[in-house]
Amino acid sequence: MSEDRPRHPLDPLTADEIRRVTGLLRRERGVVRPQWRIAAIELREPAKEVVRRHRPGDRVERVARAIVWDTGDGLAYVAVLSVSDDTLLAWEPQPGRQPNATVDEWHECDEAMRRHPDVIAALVERGIDDPSLTLVDVWTYGASLIPEPFAGRRIGWCDVWLRAAPGANPYAHPVAGLKLVVDMNTMELLEIQDGPDLGYPPVMGEYTPAHIPGYAARTSRRPLQVVQPEGVSFTLDGYALSWENWRMRLGFTYREGLVLHEVGWADGSGADGSGAHGSGVRPIAHRLSFAEMVVPYRDPSSEHANRTAFDVGEWGLGFMTTSLELGCDCLGEITYVDAVLHDSAGEPQVIGNAICLHEEDDGVGWKHVDGVVGAEVRRRRRLVVSSHVTVANYEYLVYWRFYEDGTIECEVRATGIMVTTPFPEGEPPPYGTVVDARTYAPIHQHFIVARLDMDVDGEPNTVVATETVQPPTGPDNPYGLALTQANEPLTTEGGFDPNWATQRAWKVTSSTRRNAHGAPTAYKLAPSGAFPAMLDPSSPVFERAQVIGHTLWVTPFHPDERWPCGEFVNQSAYDEGLAVWTQAQRSIRDTDVVLWYVFGIHHVPRVEDWPVMPVDVVSFRLTPAGFFDRNPALDVAPQAGSHEPGHCAP
C-alpha cells in the first residue's frame, strides 16, 4: 500500500505513521530501548458517525493508541497520540497491570536461558550437552499462580524442549520436569523448578521429510489447478474490497490480526431505502474480529497446571501472523495484502502476504429438475479472506467466507503440534491420550471469542432468541405433528446459552426496516462449535475468563468495550471485561448491539493428531433471515459447462 495514497479513517497505520508515533513517544516521554518497551501501537478507530460521514478526499484525523512500559520500575502507560498533529494527547499510568507479552521477549528469553550457566548445568545433568539443540518456550502467568516471592514482577515460566538433531522438531522431546521462572524485564533467571527426570522415550515426533525415518512421498496425486483465465471477480482499492454484492474494508491490528470493517450488501438501496449508506450498500456489520482466545490445559499435574494461554490478550494474533505462500496456503488466483506492525522498540515490521484473497467453487448453490423444462443448476462461489497465525506449537488458520446468497461463514482450522509429556512405564495419566511410546497429550480446550459488532440495516437492532416449540397433541394437533417458532426479544445485556433440544438461535433484527412480507430484516447466528467450560467458578482460569461461561453475550455498543476478559490479561487475577460490564444491566433493545460469540474446540487428543495435527475444523455462520425478500442468489448467471453447453455454471 502506498504511503501517500488517499486515506480512509479505518485504514491501518502505515510504517511511516508507526515511526511518527515512536518518535513522539521518544520526544515527549523518553520511551527508548533498552529501558522501555512498546507493547502495542494501533489506530484508535474513529467514532462510527465519523466513518459514515467520510467521503473520498475528506481530511482524515489519524490518532494512535500505544501501550508502553518502563522495564526499570515495571510501570505501564497508555498513550494517545495525534499522528496528524504530532502531539501527545494522553499519558495514563496503569499501576498493577502488565502489558501483553511481545515477540521480542519470547526470543530474548529463549536466547538468554540457553546461555545461562545454571540452565546449562541442569541440562548436562539430564544428558544434554548441546544447548543449541534446546528451545526455551516462555508462557505467561495468571496472577494467582505466580510464585509468592516474585509477586508484582513481570514473570514468565518456561518449558524446555530438545531437538533430536539440528532442524528436527523441538516439540517432539520435552525436557520433562524442568521449568524455568524468569523476570521478563531483566531476563534474570529467578528459579529452576527441577522435578523427576523421565528421560526421552523413543518417539517418532518428526514431520519434515528430512527427519522422518524411511520417508517416501506419495506419488498418486495428480496436479490440481485452479485457473481463472479472465481474472478474478473481486476488486481491491486500497483496503476496500468488493465482490459480487459484497462490500467491506480490510483491517489488521496487533491484537486481533485480521479485522473486517463495514461489511454490507449492495443492492441499490441504503439502510433507509435511499441508498444513503455507502451509495446503496445495506449495512450488516460494522466490525468483525476475534477478541480473545482462551486455551486451558485440563491436566492438574505439575507439567501443565500453569498452562493456560490467552492467545489474543497475552500475545496478540497480529504479532503472530505468518506470511502465506502460493500453492501451499492459498490456491488459485490470489491477491495478497501485507500487514504493518512493530517490534518492542517501535520500529515498523512488515508481514508480507499476511492476508489472502481469493475465490473458490463450493459445489452446487441451488438446483431443481423439472420434468418438462429440465434442470436448472447454479454453482456456488465464495470469496475467502484468510490469514494464518502460529502460536509457538499451534497454528490457527482463519477464514472469513462470503457467499452469493448473503451468508457469512467464519471457519478456524487448528493444526500444528500438540504439547506432550512422557510418563513412567505403565502409568499413563488419566488426563489425556497416549500418542507415542510413554508419551501422552493432555486434554485441552480452545475457546475463541468472536466480537460481532452488528449493524443490520443500521444501528438500531434487537437480538431475538428464536427456537422451535412442540405444541401438545390436541384437537388442533391430533397427530402431534405441529411445530411452531417462538421469538423472544432479549431486553437486557448478559450471557445466553444454546438449547440443542429446541434448536435455539439468535436473530439480529432491524428496528427500522422490514422486508416485503412485513417482518423485520435480520441476520441469524445459529450456535455451532459450542461447548461448556467445565470449570469450577472458583478456578483461577474461570475467574480470569468468565466469558467462557456462556456461548453468547450481548451488550450495547461502547467504544471502550473491546476485550471480553479485559485489556490487561497478562498476569490478571480477575476478568475485567464482560463479567464487569454486564453488571450494569443495560438495555439491548432497539440499540446498537455487539454479539460476543464463544466457540471452539474441546480437544480430546487422538493418536492420529501426532506428530502433527490434521486440521481440526470449527465454524459458525451468520445467515440472512428475512434480510432479503427472496433468494438473493436467483440472479447468479447460468453459464456453459466446461464439457458441453448447458444451463449449469462451470
Salt bridges, closest charged atoms under 4 A:
ASP11 OD2 - ARG5 NH1 2.75
ASP11 OD2 - ARG7 NH1 3.73
ASP11 OD1 - ARG249 NH2 2.95
ASP16 OD2 - ARG20 NH2 2.92
GLU17 OE1 - ARG7 NH2 3.61
GLU17 OE2 - ARG62 NE 2.85
GLU28 OE2 - ARG27 NE 2.92
GLU42 OE2 - ARG562 NH1 2.95
GLU45 OE2 - ARG287 NH2 2.84
GLU61 OE2 - ARG59 NH1 1.76
ASP85 OD1 - ARG59 NH2 3.67
ASP86 OD2 - ARG27 NH1 2.88
GLU105 OE2 - ARG154 NE 2.91
GLU108 OE2 - ARG33 NH2 3.98
GLU108 OE1 - ARG37 NH2 2.47
ASP110 OD1 - ARG114 NE 2.93
ASP159 OD1 - LYS179 NZ 3.08
ASP159 OD2 - ARG307 NH1 2.58
ASP183 OD2 - ARG153 NH2 2.91
GLU188 OE1 - ARG153 NH2 3.31
ASP194 OD1 - ARG126 NH2 2.32
ASP197 OD1 - ARG126 NH1 3.56
GLU256 OE2 - ARG287 NH1 2.61
GLU262 OE1 - HIS8 NE2 3.76
ASP267 OD2 - ARG282 NH1 3.70
ASP299 OD2 - HIS304 NE2 3.98
GLU303 OE1 - LYS179 NZ 2.66
GLU314 OE2 - ARG544 NH2 3.18
ASP329 OD1 - HIS388 ND1 3.55
GLU347 OE2 - ARG26 NH2 3.13
GLU359 OE2 - ARG381 NH1 3.33
GLU360 OE2 - HIS358 NE2 2.92
GLU360 OE1 - ARG382 NE 2.75
ASP361 OD2 - ARG379 NH2 2.44
ASP362 OD2 - ARG380 NH2 2.87
ASP362 OD1 - ARG382 NH1 3.16
GLU376 OE1 - ARG378 NH1 2.69
GLU376 OE2 - HIS647 ND1 3.92
ASP405 OD2 - ARG380 NH1 3.76
GLU409 OE1 - ARG401 NH1 3.16
GLU409 OE2 - ARG621 NE 3.32
GLU411 OE1 - ARG401 NH1 2.98
GLU411 OE2 - ARG413 NE 2.64
ASP453 OD1 - LYS48 NZ 2.90
ASP455 OD1 - LYS48 NZ 3.42
ASP457 OD2 - ARG282 NH2 2.60
ASP457 OD2 - ARG513 NE 3.91
GLU459 OE2 - ARG52 NH1 2.68
GLU467 OE1 - ARG504 NE 3.21
GLU493 OE1 - ARG586 NH2 2.84
ASP497 OD2 - HIS550 ND1 2.89
GLU561 OE2 - ARG586 NH1 2.98
GLU567 OE2 - ARG65 NH1 2.63
GLU576 OE1 - ARG97 NH2 3.03
ASP592 OD2 - LYS48 NZ 2.66
ASP609 OD2 - HIS603 NE2 2.90
ASP609 OD1 - ARG606 NH2 2.92
